[in-house]
């Protein structure tokens, strides 16, 4: 279970079928003064059940005297756990993978009675997506223990600069019946194929002028 906090917190009876947790995603494309893309600001809104479980466990386990101090402690643990897995994010320009410099401005808050993890994922070098060389990204848990999809009925992807004149396409996942059956056969304690989640991930393409 790659996210770490869910393995640590969830003491539930075994249940069949992946995923076992859900995240509603919002992304803001970050850019510099020249209009080059510098990273992705991500907001992960955890589903109500796991938010509730995490909040209850946090009262006992997290360091800090106030709620915000406890949120900061748990948020820091989540970010550290995600580091070894590239923060569940793959980015590419014209099909070539992009290196990441690191994380900035991470925070864990309560939003709509649910926990929301926010962070800026910064590229090692700024890039300029074009119509001929688009920017692509996918955000997913490789094991598919957690399903991560852009939040419906919102502007789930936006950009922070008027210099960016972009067209956006979010392509939904299209797993084969065999992959769906494989995910359905996994129980809560079983580790899936390391690339299972990629088949259930949305594919985002950004083409700019």
BAZA-358621 format. One line per 5 residues: number of its first residue (from 0); for each residue x, y, z of N, C-alpha, C. Coordinates in nm, 4 decimals, decimal comma. Example, Ala and Ser with C-alpha at 12.3 -4.5 7.8 and 13.67 -1.06 7.14 Angstrom:
<guvexs>
0 = 1,3190:-0,5690:0,7800:1,2300:-0,4500:0,7800:1,3200:-0,3300:0,7800 | 1,2850:-0,2250:0,7080:1,3670:-0,1060:0,7140:1,2900:0,0030:0,7870;
</guvexs>
This chain:
<guvexs>
0 = 0,0861:-0,1172:0,0000:0,0000:0,0000:0,0000:0,0903:0,1230:0,0000 | 0,1026:0,1896:-0,1130:0,2087:0,2861:-0,1287:0,1867:0,4150:-0,0532 | 0,0646:0,4530:-0,0263:0,0440:0,5830:0,0362:0,0892:0,5847:0,1805 | 0,1047:0,4714:0,2431:0,1614:0,4677:0,3767:0,0616:0,4989:0,4850 | 0,0017:0,6152:0,4812:-0,0902:0,6513:0,5875:-0,2094:0,5587:0,5922;
5 = -0,2535:0,5072:0,4767:-0,3686:0,4179:0,4782:-0,3317:0,2832:0,5387 | -0,2120:0,2348:0,5098:-0,1674:0,1097:0,5725:-0,1584:0,1278:0,7233 | -0,1097:0,2429:0,7634:-0,0872:0,2729:0,9040:-0,2182:0,2905:0,9788 | -0,3169:0,3481:0,9129:-0,4392:0,3854:0,9822:-0,5524:0,2842:0,9699 | -0,5622:0,2163:0,8586:-0,6824:0,1389:0,8327:-0,6715:-0,0002:0,8927;
10 = -0,7479:-0,0263:0,9948:-0,7510:-0,1564:1,0599:-0,8892:-0,2166:1,0372 | -0,9220:-0,2376:0,9093:-1,0535:-0,2869:0,8728:-1,0461:-0,4358:0,8407 | -1,1598:-0,5044:0,8451:-1,1651:-0,6432:0,8036:-1,1419:-0,6515:0,6527 | -1,0808:-0,7612:0,6042:-1,0550:-0,7728:0,4609:-1,1824:-0,7570:0,3787 | -1,1685:-0,6858:0,2696:-1,2806:-0,6672:0,1765:-1,2252:-0,6825:0,0361;
15 = -1,3043:-0,7351:-0,0522:-1,2556:-0,7625:-0,1866:-1,2752:-0,6408:-0,2764 | -1,1932:-0,6393:-0,3795:-1,2011:-0,5427:-0,4897:-1,1236:-0,4156:-0,4617 | -1,0309:-0,3856:-0,5513:-0,9630:-0,2556:-0,5519:-1,0453:-0,1606:-0,6388 | -1,0468:-0,0322:-0,6133:-0,9766:0,0381:-0,5054:-1,0527:0,0326:-0,3725 | -0,9825:0,0757:-0,2663:-1,0418:0,0802:-0,1328:-1,0521:0,2226:-0,0795;
20 = -0,9979:0,3168:-0,1512:-1,0064:0,4581:-0,1125:-1,0119:0,5406:-0,2405 | -1,0648:0,6621:-0,2272:-1,0863:0,7469:-0,3438:-1,0383:0,8880:-0,3140 | -0,9814:0,9507:-0,4160:-0,9347:1,0891:-0,4059:-0,9928:1,1680:-0,5217 | -1,0559:1,2810:-0,4900:-1,0996:1,3772:-0,5914:-0,9862:1,4769:-0,6122 | -0,9446:1,4948:-0,7357:-0,8243:1,5696:-0,7693:-0,8574:1,7015:-0,8374;
25 = -0,7851:1,8062:-0,7978:-0,7822:1,9312:-0,8717:-0,6361:1,9682:-0,8972 | -0,6087:2,0247:-1,0135:-0,4720:2,0584:-1,0527:-0,4685:2,2003:-1,1077 | -0,3665:2,2735:-1,0672:-0,3399:2,4054:-1,1250:-0,2006:2,4019:-1,1860 | -0,1916:2,4332:-1,3142:-0,0633:2,4343:-1,3840:0,0099:2,5627:-1,3478 | 0,1299:2,5486:-1,2914:0,2101:2,6627:-1,2478:0,3038:2,7070:-1,3595;
30 = 0,3293:2,8379:-1,3670:0,4173:2,8893:-1,4713:0,4989:3,0063:-1,4193 | 0,6051:3,0414:-1,4922:0,6893:3,1550:-1,4552:0,6506:3,2781:-1,5365 | 0,7290:3,3845:-1,5226:0,6967:3,5107:-1,5891:0,7037:3,5001:-1,7409 | 0,7781:3,4020:-1,7911:0,7899:3,3844:-1,9360:0,6812:3,2927:-1,9918 | 0,5935:3,2440:-1,9041:0,4873:3,1564:-1,9490:0,5287:3,0109:-1,9619;
35 = 0,6456:2,9766:-1,9101:0,6883:2,8372:-1,9102:0,6256:2,7632:-1,7922 | 0,5912:2,6393:-1,8131:0,5322:2,5586:-1,7063:0,6414:2,5155:-1,6090 | 0,6165:2,5390:-1,4797:0,7155:2,5075:-1,3764:0,6716:2,3930:-1,2855 | 0,5463:2,3511:-1,2931:0,5019:2,2414:-1,2077:0,3510:2,2319:-1,2014 | 0,3047:2,1463:-1,1119:0,1618:2,1238:-1,0915:0,1264:2,1446:-0,9447;
40 = 0,0316:2,2309:-0,9192:-0,0244:2,2429:-0,7836:-0,1409:2,1448:-0,7738 | -0,1295:2,0508:-0,6828:-0,2280:1,9448:-0,6711:-0,3055:1,9559:-0,5404 | -0,4348:1,9283:-0,5481:-0,5212:1,9197:-0,4301:-0,5875:1,7828:-0,4310 | -0,5593:1,7034:-0,3290:-0,6160:1,5697:-0,3153:-0,7213:1,5716:-0,2055 | -0,8461:1,5543:-0,2422:-0,9561:1,5535:-0,1460:-0,9932:1,4085:-0,1157;
45 = -0,9612:1,3628:0,0055:-0,9857:1,2238:0,0430:-1,1343:1,1990:0,0615 | -1,1765:1,0755:0,0351:-1,3187:1,0451:0,0474:-1,3637:1,0546:0,1934 | -1,4937:1,0711:0,2184:-1,5421:1,0978:0,3549:-1,5053:0,9897:0,4564 | -1,5130:0,8628:0,4181:-1,4855:0,7558:0,5138:-1,3418:0,7591:0,5610 | -1,2483:0,7672:0,4683:-1,1083:0,7659:0,5063:-1,0655:0,8964:0,5712;
50 = -1,1296:1,0053:0,5363:-1,1071:1,1299:0,6096:-1,1472:1,1136:0,7558 | -1,2620:1,0519:0,7792:-1,3101:1,0319:0,9159:-1,2161:0,9411:0,9952 | -1,1728:0,8310:0,9320:-1,0825:0,7381:0,9999:-0,9511:0,8072:1,0338 | -0,8973:0,8817:0,9383:-0,7717:0,9509:0,9598:-0,7835:1,0543:1,0709 | -0,8927:1,1301:1,0732:-0,9121:1,2301:1,1783:-0,9216:1,1659:1,3158;
55 = -0,9899:1,0526:1,3254:-1,0021:0,9847:1,4542:-0,8671:0,9333:1,5019 | -0,7924:0,8691:1,4119:-0,6612:0,8179:1,4490:-0,5641:0,9306:1,4802 | -0,5791:1,0426:1,4107:-0,4893:1,1549:1,4284:-0,4962:1,2119:1,5697 | -0,6126:1,2048:1,6302:-0,6285:1,2575:1,7663:-0,5392:1,1832:1,8646 | -0,5091:1,0559:1,8336:-0,4289:0,9739:1,9244:-0,2816:0,9705:1,8844;
60 = -0,2531:0,9665:1,7550:-0,1184:0,9349:1,7077:-0,0362:1,0551:1,6636 | -0,0995:1,1578:1,6142:-0,0255:1,2685:1,5550:0,0380:1,3564:1,6616 | 0,1522:1,4139:1,6272:0,2204:1,5066:1,7177:0,1569:1,6448:1,7080 | 0,1541:1,7153:1,8219:0,1003:1,8509:1,8249:-0,0120:1,8649:1,9247 | -0,0311:1,9868:1,9720:-0,1339:2,0139:2,0719:-0,2642:2,0626:2,0092;
65 = -0,2549:2,1281:1,8935:-0,3737:2,1812:1,8280:-0,4071:2,0965:1,7053 | -0,5288:2,1136:1,6545:-0,5690:2,0401:1,5342:-0,4774:2,0724:1,4177 | -0,4416:2,2005:1,4004:-0,3569:2,2369:1,2874:-0,2181:2,1757:1,2997 | -0,1642:2,1700:1,4215:-0,0338:2,1072:1,4414:-0,0394:1,9583:1,4065 | -0,1475:1,8930:1,4434:-0,1638:1,7519:1,4096:-0,1793:1,7332:1,2586;
70 = -0,2546:1,8225:1,1957:-0,2686:1,8166:1,0502:-0,1330:1,8348:0,9821 | -0,0526:1,9285:1,0326:0,0795:1,9516:0,9742:0,1680:1,8279:0,9879 | 0,1584:1,7612:1,1030:0,2389:1,6415:1,1255:0,1997:1,5302:1,0285 | 0,0693:1,5038:1,0166:0,0234:1,3975:0,9277:0,0513:1,4334:0,7819 | 0,0304:1,5596:0,7463:0,0589:1,6017:0,6097:0,2052:1,5802:0,5727;
75 = 0,2947:1,6108:0,6663:0,4366:1,5879:0,6421:0,4688:1,4409:0,6229 | 0,4043:1,3540:0,7007:0,4258:1,2097:0,6859:0,3776:1,1616:0,5484 | 0,2632:1,2128:0,5060:0,2093:1,1726:0,3762:0,3053:1,2092:0,2635 | 0,3586:1,3318:0,2678:0,4512:1,3767:0,1644:0,5782:1,2918:0,1643 | 0,6305:1,2615:0,2834:0,7518:1,1791:0,2901:0,7266:1,0390:0,2349;
80 = 0,6095:0,9824:0,2650:0,5767:0,8500:0,2130:0,5647:0,8495:0,0608 | 0,5151:0,9591:0,0061:0,4937:0,9664:-0,1384:0,6226:0,9898:-0,2176 | 0,7265:1,0388:-0,1517:0,8488:1,0766:-0,2235:0,9084:0,9602:-0,3011 | 0,9114:0,8425:-0,2392:0,9719:0,7265:-0,3048:0,8926:0,6788:-0,4259 | 0,7725:0,7304:-0,4425:0,6864:0,6880:-0,5532:0,6531:0,8043:-0,6455;
85 = 0,7469:0,9039:-0,6480:0,7343:1,0183:-0,7401:0,6019:1,0909:-0,7224 | 0,5502:1,0864:-0,5977:0,4265:1,1578:-0,5640:0,3088:1,1148:-0,6513 | 0,3123:0,9874:-0,6948:0,2055:0,9296:-0,7767:0,1842:1,0069:-0,9069 | 0,2865:1,0770:-0,9534:0,2692:1,1658:-1,0687:0,3718:1,1347:-1,1771 | 0,3249:1,1209:-1,2994:0,4119:1,1110:-1,4161:0,3841:1,2302:-1,5068;
90 = 0,4907:1,2982:-1,5491:0,4788:1,4108:-1,6414:0,5730:1,3898:-1,7583 | 0,5296:1,4324:-1,8762:0,6122:1,4181:-1,9961:0,5839:1,5349:-2,0898 | 0,6844:1,5719:-2,1676:0,6691:1,6710:-2,2730:0,6975:1,6018:-2,4055 | 0,5956:1,5987:-2,4910:0,6082:1,5322:-2,6203:0,6551:1,3874:-2,6042 | 0,6052:1,3225:-2,4998:0,6369:1,1827:-2,4758:0,7639:1,1562:-2,3984;
95 = 0,8442:1,2598:-2,3689:0,9696:1,2425:-2,2954:0,9471:1,2741:-2,1477 | 0,9790:1,1811:-2,0573:0,9541:1,2039:-1,9143:1,0270:1,3271:-1,8626 | 0,9615:1,3969:-1,7693:1,0177:1,5178:-1,7094:1,0641:1,4894:-1,5673 | 1,1814:1,5408:-1,5346:1,2364:1,5252:-1,3999:1,1716:1,6258:-1,3052 | 1,1588:1,5855:-1,1789:1,0963:1,6684:-1,0759:1,2027:1,7192:-0,9796;
100 = 1,1948:1,8477:-0,9440:1,2880:1,9059:-0,8476:1,2490:1,8753:-0,7053 | 1,1191:1,8733:-0,6767:1,0750:1,8462:-0,5411:0,9380:1,9060:-0,5131 | 0,9054:1,9122:-0,3850:0,7746:1,9573:-0,3371:0,7897:2,0893:-0,2618 | 0,6918:2,1750:-0,2767:0,6869:2,3008:-0,2022:0,5432:2,3227:-0,1548 | 0,5300:2,3982:-0,0473:0,3984:2,4438:0,0016:0,3015:2,3291:0,0291;
105 = 0,3498:2,2223:0,0898:0,2548:2,1152:0,1213:0,1745:2,1508:0,2451 | 0,0475:2,1101:0,2459:-0,0413:2,1410:0,3581:-0,1556:2,0403:0,3585 | -0,2013:2,0103:0,4794:-0,3179:1,9234:0,4977:-0,4236:2,0048:0,5696 | -0,5413:2,0163:0,5091:-0,6499:2,0966:0,5644:-0,7785:2,0158:0,5665 | -0,8797:2,0725:0,6292:-1,0134:2,0164:0,6263:-1,0971:2,1005:0,5294;
110 = -1,1493:2,0350:0,4279:-1,2266:2,1022:0,3233:-1,3562:2,0249:0,3029 | -1,4692:2,0914:0,3203:-1,6001:2,0262:0,3048:-1,6099:1,9011:0,3929 | -1,5614:1,9145:0,5160:-1,5627:1,8061:0,6154:-1,4781:1,6867:0,5731 | -1,3881:1,7059:0,4790:-1,2976:1,6011:0,4328:-1,1546:1,6531:0,4385 | -1,0600:1,5617:0,4476:-0,9199:1,6014:0,4480:-0,8724:1,6275:0,3059;
115 = -0,7980:1,7357:0,2909:-0,7438:1,7713:0,1600:-0,5933:1,7954:0,1737 | -0,5159:1,7185:0,0972:-0,3719:1,7374:0,0901:-0,3399:1,8222:-0,0319 | -0,2665:1,9285:-0,0108:-0,2249:2,0146:-0,1205:-0,0736:2,0258:-0,1250 | -0,0177:2,0345:-0,2456:0,1269:2,0524:-0,2594:0,1597:2,0983:-0,4003 | 0,2735:2,1658:-0,4139:0,3251:2,2064:-0,5438:0,4341:2,1085:-0,5847;
120 = 0,4143:2,0409:-0,6955:0,5145:1,9506:-0,7518:0,5909:2,0285:-0,8580 | 0,7198:2,0548:-0,8331:0,7982:2,1457:-0,9165:0,8899:2,0684:-1,0105 | 0,8947:2,1116:-1,1348:0,9820:2,0497:-1,2333:1,1278:2,0920:-1,2116 | 1,2199:2,0059:-1,2518:1,3616:2,0398:-1,2426:1,3958:2,1553:-1,3365 | 1,3306:2,1604:-1,4520:1,3497:2,2688:-1,5483:1,2149:2,3089:-1,6055;
125 = 1,1897:2,4401:-1,6231:1,0637:2,4827:-1,6867:1,0541:2,4298:-1,8296 | 0,9311:2,4090:-1,8754:0,9089:2,3604:-2,0112:0,8015:2,4439:-2,0784 | 0,8002:2,4383:-2,2108:0,7028:2,5146:-2,2894:0,6214:2,4185:-2,3744 | 0,5023:2,3811:-2,3300:0,4183:2,2949:-2,4138:0,3665:2,3707:-2,5350 | 0,3581:2,3029:-2,6468:0,3059:2,3629:-2,7702:0,2062:2,2663:-2,8319;
130 = 0,1472:2,3096:-2,9410:0,0549:2,2210:-3,0121:0,1278:2,0986:-3,0656 | 0,2549:2,1169:-3,1045:0,3328:2,0059:-3,1593:0,3997:1,9227:-3,0494 | 0,4235:1,9845:-2,9335:0,4911:1,9153:-2,8229:0,4095:1,9368:-2,6952 | 0,3004:1,8623:-2,6786:0,2112:1,8846:-2,5640:0,2706:1,8327:-2,4333 | 0,2177:1,8853:-2,3256:0,2492:1,8381:-2,1913:0,1459:1,7322:-2,1529;
135 = 0,1940:1,6202:-2,1016:0,1065:1,5128:-2,0553:0,1334:1,4865:-1,9084 | 0,0289:1,4487:-1,8357:0,0512:1,3974:-1,7011:-0,0551:1,2941:-1,6654 | -0,0157:1,2052:-1,5746:-0,1059:1,1093:-1,5119:-0,0756:1,1073:-1,3628 | -0,1808:1,1007:-1,2815:-0,1666:1,0966:-1,1360:-0,2434:0,9747:-1,0876 | -0,1715:0,8783:-1,0283:-0,2368:0,7525:-0,9918:-0,1522:0,6757:-0,8905;
140 = -0,2194:0,5916:-0,8119:-0,1539:0,4954:-0,7240:-0,1218:0,3723:-0,8083 | 0,0064:0,3354:-0,8222:0,0409:0,2215:-0,9084:-0,0304:0,0919:-0,8711 | -0,0604:0,0706:-0,7435:-0,1252:-0,0536:-0,7007:-0,2760:-0,0503:-0,7175 | -0,3324:0,0663:-0,7460:-0,4762:0,0876:-0,7578:-0,5497:0,0609:-0,6263 | -0,4770:0,0652:-0,5143:-0,5441:0,0621:-0,3834:-0,6294:0,1879:-0,3678;
145 = -0,5790:0,2987:-0,4216:-0,6488:0,4274:-0,4188:-0,6811:0,4678:-0,5620 | -0,8030:0,5081:-0,5860:-0,8404:0,5619:-0,7163:-0,8333:0,7142:-0,7100 | -0,7632:0,7743:-0,8057:-0,7462:0,9193:-0,8116:-0,8020:0,9683:-0,9441 | -0,9089:1,0477:-0,9378:-0,9719:1,1020:-1,0578:-0,9975:1,2503:-1,0392 | -0,9900:1,3256:-1,1473:-1,0198:1,4684:-1,1396:-1,1642:1,4880:-1,0928;
150 = -1,1818:1,5854:-1,0075:-1,3126:1,6090:-0,9479:-1,4137:1,6471:-1,0548 | -1,5291:1,5832:-1,0504:-1,6337:1,6094:-1,1491:-1,7060:1,7401:-1,1179 | -1,7666:1,7995:-1,2201:-1,8507:1,9190:-1,2060:-1,7739:2,0396:-1,1547 | -1,6426:2,0439:-1,1788:-1,5618:2,1605:-1,1428:-1,4627:2,1868:-1,2551 | -1,3963:2,3032:-1,2477:-1,2821:2,3269:-1,3361:-1,1636:2,2549:-1,2728;
155 = -1,1552:2,1257:-1,2970:-1,0596:2,0420:-1,2251:-0,9150:2,0733:-1,2616 | -0,8932:2,1293:-1,3814:-0,7590:2,1686:-1,4224:-0,7630:2,3140:-1,4674 | -0,6704:2,3927:-1,4157:-0,6620:2,5342:-1,4545:-0,5149:2,5727:-1,4631 | -0,4875:2,6947:-1,5086:-0,3491:2,7427:-1,5118:-0,3449:2,8830:-1,4571 | -0,2259:2,9193:-1,4036:-0,2163:3,0387:-1,3199:-0,1721:3,1629:-1,3949;
160 = -0,1585:3,1580:-1,5263:-0,1037:3,2716:-1,5993:-0,1821:3,2988:-1,7257 | -0,2070:3,4283:-1,7504:-0,2718:3,4676:-1,8751:-0,1797:3,4468:-1,9947 | -0,0492:3,4260:-1,9668:0,0446:3,3991:-2,0754:0,0224:3,2612:-2,1378 | -0,0422:3,1736:-2,0621:-0,0678:3,0398:-2,1130:-0,2030:3,0367:-2,1848 | -0,2005:3,0162:-2,3142:-0,3224:3,0020:-2,3936:-0,3273:2,8555:-2,4375;
165 = -0,4010:2,7771:-2,3614:-0,3898:2,6316:-2,3750:-0,5246:2,5664:-2,4019 | -0,5170:2,4524:-2,4642:-0,6310:2,3633:-2,4782:-0,6049:2,2386:-2,3965 | -0,7083:2,1941:-2,3277:-0,6937:2,0843:-2,2327:-0,7837:1,9686:-2,2728 | -0,7311:1,8487:-2,2571:-0,8123:1,7291:-2,2778:-0,7816:1,6294:-2,1671 | -0,8877:1,5841:-2,0985:-0,8752:1,4796:-1,9974:-0,9345:1,3530:-2,0577;
170 = -0,8483:1,2575:-2,0835:-0,8934:1,1314:-2,1439:-0,9228:1,0314:-2,0327 | -1,0442:0,9774:-2,0266:-1,0780:0,8826:-1,9201:-1,0051:0,7504:-1,9389 | -0,9859:0,6772:-1,8304:-0,9224:0,5454:-1,8422:-1,0112:0,4487:-1,9186 | -0,9477:0,3505:-1,9800:-1,0211:0,2502:-2,0567:-0,9592:0,1131:-2,0337 | -0,9665:0,0622:-1,9093:-0,9046:-0,0683:-1,8815:-0,9806:-0,1811:-1,9497;
175 = -0,9089:-0,2857:-1,9816:-0,9705:-0,4023:-2,0441:-1,0553:-0,4779:-1,9424 | -1,1504:-0,5580:-1,9883:-1,2285:-0,6403:-1,8950:-1,1402:-0,7289:-1,8074 | -1,0290:-0,7775:-1,8616:-0,9394:-0,8619:-1,7833:-0,8775:-0,7838:-1,6671 | -0,8412:-0,6570:-1,6916:-0,7831:-0,5747:-1,5856:-0,8878:-0,5402:-1,4801 | -1,0087:-0,5119:-1,5232:-1,1166:-0,4846:-1,4280:-1,1398:-0,6066:-1,3395;
180 = -1,1397:-0,7237:-1,3990:-1,1579:-0,8475:-1,3223:-1,0426:-0,8697:-1,2263 | -0,9206:-0,8374:-1,2711:-0,8037:-0,8526:-1,1838:-0,8166:-0,7623:-1,0618 | -0,8559:-0,6378:-1,0828:-0,8724:-0,5454:-0,9702:-0,9826:-0,5922:-0,8761 | -1,0904:-0,6443:-0,9327:-1,2031:-0,6889:-0,8512:-1,1679:-0,8101:-0,7674 | -1,0676:-0,8870:-0,8087:-1,0309:-1,0094:-0,7368:-0,9373:-0,9840:-0,6200;
185 = -0,8802:-0,8636:-0,6098:-0,7837:-0,8335:-0,5044:-0,8544:-0,7992:-0,3749 | -0,8036:-0,8506:-0,2621:-0,8606:-0,8094:-0,1349:-0,7772:-0,6971:-0,0745 | -0,8192:-0,6468:0,0393:-0,7599:-0,5262:0,0959:-0,6146:-0,5456:0,1361 | -0,5738:-0,6705:0,1638:-0,4371:-0,6968:0,2081:-0,3460:-0,7455:0,0964 | -0,3979:-0,7579:-0,0243:-0,3205:-0,8125:-0,1346:-0,2574:-0,7008:-0,2161;
190 = -0,1296:-0,7173:-0,2474:-0,0582:-0,6207:-0,3289:-0,0776:-0,6560:-0,4756 | -0,1169:-0,5578:-0,5533:-0,1472:-0,5828:-0,6939:-0,0208:-0,5762:-0,7786 | -0,0385:-0,5970:-0,9080:0,0708:-0,5746:-1,0029:0,1188:-0,4296:-0,9894 | 0,2503:-0,4060:-1,0020:0,3016:-0,2703:-0,9776:0,2546:-0,1654:-1,0773 | 0,2003:-0,2081:-1,1907:0,1533:-0,1104:-1,2887:0,0018:-0,1145:-1,3086;
195 = -0,0700:-0,1792:-1,2177:-0,2144:-0,1920:-1,2353:-0,2824:-0,0557:-1,2395 | -0,2446:0,0342:-1,1495:-0,3119:0,1630:-1,1394:-0,3028:0,2469:-1,2647 | -0,1948:0,2309:-1,3419:-0,1771:0,3120:-1,4622:-0,2907:0,2893:-1,5615 | -0,3443:0,1681:-1,5642:-0,4517:0,1359:-1,6578:-0,5851:0,1998:-1,6172 | -0,5944:0,2451:-1,4916:-0,7174:0,3075:-1,4420:-0,6995:0,4582:-1,4222;
200 = -0,5923:0,5131:-1,4777:-0,5608:0,6548:-1,4585:-0,6074:0,7388:-1,5767 | -0,6525:0,8598:-1,5476:-0,6837:0,9550:-1,6530:-0,5537:1,0041:-1,7179 | -0,5618:1,0402:-1,8440:-0,4477:1,0895:-1,9203:-0,4799:1,2340:-1,9619 | -0,3994:1,3272:-1,9130:-0,4264:1,4693:-1,9364:-0,3262:1,5245:-2,0372 | -0,3774:1,5969:-2,1349:-0,2931:1,6566:-2,2392:-0,3176:1,8066:-2,2422;
205 = -0,2081:1,8825:-2,2417:-0,2133:2,0281:-2,2446:-0,1338:2,0780:-2,3648 | -0,2040:2,1431:-2,4583:-0,1395:2,2009:-2,5763:-0,1567:2,3529:-2,5694 | -0,0448:2,4272:-2,5800:-0,0496:2,5720:-2,5628:0,0041:2,6418:-2,6873 | -0,0402:2,7674:-2,7033:0,0065:2,8499:-2,8145:0,1186:2,9412:-2,7680;
</guvexs>
